[in-house]
């Protein structure tokens, strides 16, 4: 018995897609709906929702309309973008601790 491994997982615009992205046992993102033009569009949507993460993630895409499921691994080294902090304001901040030079 031989299996045909040339099966292409095709996503059409009206197909109902259920997809998740998990990393270290944590669900980073999920989508459930239609309107995706391709499998690549589903992956891009999940990555956009997930935000910045680093490591191996498991991508599960299920096409409920066509009846197929695709599970694949995805590695990324996306690092969080450091946002430049504005200059310190003249007013004291709530919840912050200040050093008092004459008290130390």
N, C-alpha and C positions, 0 to 999 in steps of 0.2 A: 504494500500500500504506500503510495507516495502522496505527499501533500504539495499543493501548489503554493509556493511562497511568493509568487509574483502578484499577489492580490494588493491592489492599491486602495488605501483608505481615502476615499474621495468625500469632500464636504461640499454640499450644494447650499445655495443661499437660503433655502427654506427648511433645511434639515434641523431637527432639534438636537442640540449638543449639550452634553453634561460633561464638564471637565474640571479637574482639580490639579493643584500643584502642591506637593508636600515635601518638606525638608526636615530631616531629623525627627520624623514622626509628628510634625506640626503642620497643619494645613495653612499654607501661606495665601492661597487664592482659590476661588472656585467661580465657575460661570455655568449658567443653566439658561439656555435660550436658543434663539435662531438668529439668522442674519450674518453668519460668518461665511465669507467667500471661499476660504481654504483652511486647511489644517494649520498652515503657518499663521493665519489671522487669529486662530484660537490660541496658539502659543504666545503670540505677541500680546493678546489681551490678558492672559494669565500673568505674564511677566510684568506688565504695566500695573496690574492690581497688586502683585506681590511686593513690588518695590525693591529695595536693595537687600540682597542676601548673598552669602558666599557658601559654596559647598555643592554637594550632590543633591538633586531634587528628583522626585518621581512625578512624571507627568502622565496623567490618566485622562484620555479623551474617549468618550462614548458617543457614538452617533445613534441616537434612539430611533431615528427614522429608518436608517439603512440596516441597523442591527449589528454593527461592529464595534469593537473596543480596541484601543491602542494604548499600551503601557510602555513608556520609554524613560530612560534616565537622562537628566540634563545637568551638566556641570557648569557652574558659573563662578567667576571671581569678581562679581560686581561689588564694589566697595561703596560705602555710604559717602555721599558728597558732603564735604565740610563747608558749612555756611559761614561766611565771614561775620564775626560779631561786630555790632555797631559800637562806637566809642561809649564809654561809661557815662551814664546820664548824671546830672547834678543831684537829682533826688535819690535817696536811698531806696534799694530794692527790697521788696517783701520777701522774707524767707532766706535772706542771705546773711552770712556772718562776716563782720568786719573786724579787722585787726586794729586795736587802739594802741598806737605806739607808746604812750606814756604808761599804759597799764601792764605792759609785758616786761 
